[in-house]
C-alpha cells in the first residue's frame, strides 16, 4: 500500500508493530455479537429470527436455547399456546373476530380477515366498541392496561408464521411484552405447560465460537414432540401460510424484524 503522507506512514508503522492475532481468536465484532446474545451465541436459525429472538435475551436467555432445541411440533404447539395465552390474559380471546383467528391457528389454517393485513387489524381493533369500553384497571394486570392489551394482539399473527421456530419465538416474545413486568410468570407457565423446555441445559446446547462458524447443539429431548402432539389440537398438520404482508404495521418491539 502506498504511503501518501506522514500521518499515513505513522499509521503503517503502528499497524506493523501490532502483534499478529492468534489463530482462532475472536475479533472485536465477534465479541460484540457474543455480548449481544448474553455471552452465548445461539444457532444461526435463532439469529436469523431477528428482533423477537434478541428481545428474549434479557428476559429469559435459557428459554431461547430450549425452544431452539425443541422439535418443530413443540415449537408450533408453543406458538399456539403463547398466542392464546396472551390474548386471554388481555381479555381479547373471546371477541368473535379474534376467536376466529385463534380457531384457524389451532386448525393449521390461514388466518382469516382482517389478519392478512396489519393495518386492517388495527382498524378493527380500535373500532371495536367492546375494547374501547374496557376501563383501565391497574389491579387487573394485562387485562386492565390498554397499552398491554394492544401489545398482545401481534402474538396471533406471529404464531402463524410458516417457520415453527419463528412462530414460537415471535409469539412468546409478544406475550412477554404484553405481560410487562409480570413476564416471569409467563415463562414459568411456559415451562409448566411444556416440561421438556425446562430440561434443556444451556451448556449442553453448545455455543458457536464466532458468529461465522455455526453452532453446535444436542438433539432435542426425545419426548418433546410426542408431548407437544398431545398438547396441541392441530399438532402434526402443516400450518397455513398466511400472506406475508409487511409487518411494519405492528407496534415496535413484539413483531419488529
N, C-alpha and C positions, 0 to 999 in steps of 0.2 A: 504494500500500500504506500502510495506516495505521501511524503510529509510536506505539507504546504505552508507551515508556519511554525514559530517557536512553540506555541501552545500545543500544536499537533505533535511536535517532536516530544514534548514533555509527557503527553498522554501515552504515546507509544512506549516511551521509556518506562512509565509506570505499569503499563499493561505487561511488558516483557518481564518485569520484576515480580509479578504476582505468581504465587505457586500454582502449579498445574492442578486442576481439580482431580480428586481421587476418582478412580473408575467406580461407577455406580453411585456416586454422591448425588444427592438431590440438589436441584437448582433452587434459587430463591422463589421462583414461580411455583415450583412443586411444593415447597414448604408452605407457601401461602394457600395453595389449594388444599393441602392436608389440614391446615388450621381451620379453613372454612367448613370442613366436614367434621369438626370436633376431634381432630387428631387421628381419625381412622378413615382411610379412603374407601368409600363403598364401590360396588361394582360399576362398570361403565353404564349398565342399564339404569341404575339408580341415578347416576349423574346426568344421564340423558333426560330424565323426568323433569329436571329443572327446578323451578321455584317451589313447587309443592314439596319436593324431597328436601330441599335446603331449608324450607320453613320448619320441618320437623326436627332438624338437628338440635336447636337449643331447647326443644320441648321434650323429646324422648329419643335420643340418638340410638339406643339399643333396639327400639321398636322398628326403626328404619331398616336395620340389618335383618331383623327377624322376618319382616314382611318380604324382603328381597329373597330370603332363603326358603320361604314357603312356596308351595306349588301354585299353579295358575288357578285351581279350583278354590283353594283357600283365599287367594288374593281376590278373586271375583266375589266370593261369599262375604269377605270383609268389606269390600266396596259397597255391596248392597246393604249390609248391616249398618255401616257408618252413615250412609245417606239417610236411611230410615231413622236411625237414632238421632241424628242432628235435627231433622225436620220434626220429629216427635217432641224433642226437648224444646224446640222453638214454638210448639203449638200449631204447626202448619200441616202436619201429616194427614189430617182428616179433611182438609179442604179438597173439594171434589177434583179440581184440576191437578193438584199436587198428588193426591191419592192415585189418580190415573197414571201419572208418571212413575210412581213407585211400583204400581202393579205391573206396568210394562217392563220395568227394570227387573223385577222378580221373574218374569217370564222369559227374559233374554230377548225382548223385542225392542225395536227402535222406540225412542221416547216420542210420545205424541206432541202435537202442537200444544202450547207455544214453545216447547223446549228445544226446537230446532234452531231457534234464533234468540240469543241472549236479550236483545232489545225488546222482543215481544214478551219475554218472561217478565222483564221489569215493568213493562206497561201493564201487564195483567196483575202483577204483584201490587203495584201502587194504586191500581184502580179497584182492587178488591176491598169493599167496604168492611168485610169481616176482619181484615187485617188492620185497616185504619182505625177500627173501633176499639181495638185492644188497648187498654190503658197501660202506660208504663208502671211497672211494679218492681222495685229493686229487690224485693224479697223473693221474687218468683224466678230468679236466675235468668237463663236464656229466654224463657217464655215471656218474661216481663221487661226485656230490654229490646227496644225497637231496632237498634243497630245490630245486636247479636242475632235477632230473628232474621234480619236481612242477610247476614253473612252465612246463615245456614242453607240458604237456597242453592248456591252453587254446588253443594255436595251431590245433588241429584245428577246434574249433568256430568260432573267429574266421574261419578260412579259408572256412567255409561260409556266411558272411553273404551275403544276396542281392545286396548292393551290391558291385561289384568293388573299388571304392576302399577301402571299409571293410574288406573281406576282406583285401586286400593289406596295408594298414597295420596291421590288428589282428594278422595272422599274423606279420608281420615284427617287430612290437614284442614279441609273446610270445616269439618265437625269440630276440630280443636279450636279453630279461630272463633267459631260460634260459641263454644263453651267459655272462651275467655280465660279468666283466672282459675276456672274450675276444670281446666283441661286434664289435670292429673286424674280426676275422677273418670274422665272418658278413657284414658289409657288403661286404667285399672279394669274398666268394664270390657275393653277390647281383650285383655288377657284372660279375663274370666270366660268370655264367650268363645275365645279361640286359644285354649290352653297350650297348644303347640307353639304359639308365638312366644310364650314366656319361657320356653325351654331352649331357645337358640342362644348359645353363648357367643358374645361378640368376638372374643379372641379366637374361637373355633371357626368363625366365618372367614377369617383372614382379611388382610388389607393389602392393597397393592403398594409397591414400593415407590411408585410415582404415578402421576395422572396418565402417563402414556404407556404403562406396562401392563395394563389389565388388572384384574382382581382374581384372587383365589378364594373360593368358599366351599364349604362342605355341602353335601346334598341335603335337601330339606328333610325334616323328620318323616319317617316312612308312613306315619299315620296321619299326617297333616291333611292331605287331600281327602282321605277317607272320612275324617271328621267333618270337613267342610261339606262333603256330599250330603251328609245327614242334616247339616245346619241350614243349608240354602235350598229353598224350593226350586230354584232354577239352575242348580249346580249341574255341570256336565253338558249343558246346552251352550251352543255358540251364541255369545251375546250379540244383540243387534248392533248395527254400525250406524249410529246417528250421523246426520250430516255434520261434517267437520267445519262448522262455522267458526269465524274468528271469535275468540273468547275475550276480546278486549272489552266487551260489554259487561263482564263480571266485575265485582268490586276488586280493587287491588288486594293482592295477598292470596286468598284461597285458590284462585284459578290463574294467577299470573304465570306466564310461560316464557 
